[in-house]
Amino acid sequence: MAQVQESDLVQFSGVVVAGDSIRAVPFVNIRIKGSNRGTTSDLYGFFSLVARKGDVIQFSAVGFKKGSYRIPDTLSASRYSLVQIMTNDTILLKETVIYPWPTPEQFKQAFVWNKIPDDDLTIARKNLDKMEMRERALAMPMDGSMNYRNYMDNQVSKLYYRGQAQPIPLFNPFAWAEFIKAWKRGDFKRKE
């Protein structure tokens, strides 16, 4: 009797695809109807499970209509493959309105006292005001040519050490000598 039951078993595998685009549908729930056995398709829509001849396999996924397939009773092989096509299903949810204020009165108060931000033209005029630009220029420690010179110096420094490790100041013996001299002089003592 065990041999007869074993001959009914089938390695059922396949791919689940969307009907409109033939792209793989990942993570589809696949179960054998009337039992607690089943599987889930992988990221590429592939699945595989052991079932019996004549079992009904049910397919379900969010955003798709449920589908089913009956494994034929007349199979002579112990393996069976399937390309299951799932059709899209539109799910309509009830409308939800989210307000940032708990009550309509608080909304009215916020609406009345809300400061409207400047438009782009007003912001541009403020940014291009001559006095404002002069104050910004005086507050800047470097102008454009100085920024360019600093950038080029950094690039040359990087190219100088290209292909080798840059020196680490921690290993510089001259810097350590200066540190020890300063320590002996008491430069690091707290001045209260």
Buried (B, 14 or more C-beta within 10 A) or exposed (E): EEEEEEEBEBEBBBBBBBBEEEEBBBEBBBBBEEEEEBBEBBEEBEBBBBBBBEBEBBBBBEEBEEBEBEBEEEBEEEEBEBEBBBEEEEEEEEEEEEEEEEEEEEEEEEEEEEEEEEEEEEEEEEEEEEEEEEEEEEEEEEEEEEEEEEEEEEEEEEEEEEEEEEEEEEEEEEEEEEEEEEEEEEEEEEEE
